[in-house]
């Protein structure tokens, strides 16, 4: 995949506090999964418009989080240049109060190997954070400590706090809540 010369800046979605079905960024479209997409991912069926390496094992896992009509659920990361789904991104549910009372949600993301190294994961992550910011929520991501690329993606997207580790040894990175805009 060729990297465009200009760095990408995400375009904010509609005014709603919830993510829109297809969030646009400069080089991507983040398309909310529907029942047909999830059924294909779960069954191993291939759909037109998917990269040869999509879905990955993590995408199949993400399909278990899908709930019909949930705007916070998994999305395909679609390359506008190639017109192909090259990965997935999504929240593990809507923001909910954490133990300290702050709204919080968890995000997961990943790309097929060919799409890595071009800033697309960072662009996708920044693209889904707008709705979270509009509700003033904090976001966490669990990242394998040896996955330096994913740690860089998280750092570029503002995940500046280390909360600890999961029972599987993943680092729990946290992006502090941004103040929700005044109504």
N, C-alpha and C positions, 0 to 999 in steps of 0.2 A: 504494500500500500504506500502510495506517495504521500509525504507530509506536505500540506499546503504551506506556502511561504509565510502567510500571515498567522499570528497566534489567534486562537479562537477565544471568543468571549460569549458566554451563554446568553441567549435571549430569554427574558423573563416570560413566563407563561401568563395566561389570563389572570385577572384580579382575584380569582378564587383562592382561598387558603389551601385548598386541596390540589394535588397535582392534576394537570389536564391529561387527557388520554394520549396525546402525542406532543411531548415537550420538545421544542426545537432548540438546537444550538447552532453554532456556525457550520459544523461539519456533520452533525448527527441529528437524528430524530429518535426520541426515547418513547417507544410505543408501548402503551399498557397492554398486557397480555389479555386475550379473550379466551373463551372456552375452547375454541378450535385450536388455538396455538398451544394451550396447556395440554389438551388431549394428544396432540401430535408429539409434544416433548415427552410426555409420560409413556406413550406407546412405542416411541422410536421411529415414528413416521417422519419422513422428510417433507418439508413444505418449500414451495418456490420462494426465492428471496432469502434463503438461509445460506450462509457461508458453509463450505464443505465440513468445517470443524465445529459447526453449531448444530445442536446444543452440546455443550460440554457437560461433564458430570455435575459441576456446580449449578448449571442451568436446570438440570433434572431435579436436583435438590430444591432449587428455588420454586419449582412447580408445586411442591408440597405446601408452600406458603400462599398460593393463589386462592383468592376468594372472589367469586363473581361480583363485579361492581365495586370492588375495593380500589379506590384511586391511589392507595399507598403501596399496592402490591408490585410484583415483578414487571419489568419492562424489557423489551428488546432494545439493544443499542444498535441502531441501523445507520450504516455509513451512507451518507447522501451521495458521495462520489461513486460508490459501487452498487448502491441499492440493495445491500445485503445486511441481514442481521449478523453482527460480529461479536455479540456478547449479550450480557444482561446486567441489569441494575435494579434495585428496588429496596423498599423498606420492609422490615419484618413485622409491620403493623403500623397503625396510626400512632402519632405521638400520644403518650399517656404519662401521668405523673409518676416520677421515680420516687425512691424513698425520701429524697429531700424536697419533694413537692414540685420540682422543675419538670416540665414536659420533656419527654425524651423518647427517641426511637433509635432503632439500629438499621444500618444500611449495609448491603452487600453488593459487590460488583465484580465483574470479570470479563475478559476479552479472549477471543481465540488467539493463539500464538502469533499469527501473521499480523494482527492489528496492534500488537503491543509495541511500545517504544515511540509512539507518535503523539503522545499527549491526549489520546482519545478517552482513556479512563478518567483522567482529571477533568476533561471537558464534560463527560457524562455525569460525573459526580457533582460538579458545580451546577449542572443543569437541573438536577433533582433537588438541590438544596433550597431553592427559592420558596417553595411552599412551606418548608420547615421553618424558614426564617420568618415567614408571614404569621406563623402562630407562636413564634418565640420559643421554639423547642431546641433542645440539645440533641446532638447526634453522636452515636458511638459506632465503631467498626471494629470487629475482631479480625486481627491480621496475624498470619503466621510470621514469627520473628525473622525467619530467613527470607521472607518475600520483600526484599528491599524495594522493588519497583512499587508494590502496593503501599508500602510505608511512605514512599515519596509522594504518591498520589494523595494519600490522606493528609500529609503535611501541607501540600500545595493547596488543598481545599480547606485548610484551617483547623485540622485535627491536631491540636497542640498539647493536649493533656494525655498522660498515660495513667489509666485507672488501675491497672494491674493485669492479671492474666486470667484466661478462662481455664476450665478444668482440663482442656486439651492443650494448654500451653500457648494459646494465641494471645497476643498483646491486645488489650482493650484500649483503643485510641478514642479520644473524645473531642468533639468540636463543640466548644461552649455555645450556649444559646445566644442568639442575636436578639436584641430587643425587637419585639413585634412592632410594626409601624402603628402610629396613632391612627385611629379611625377618623 
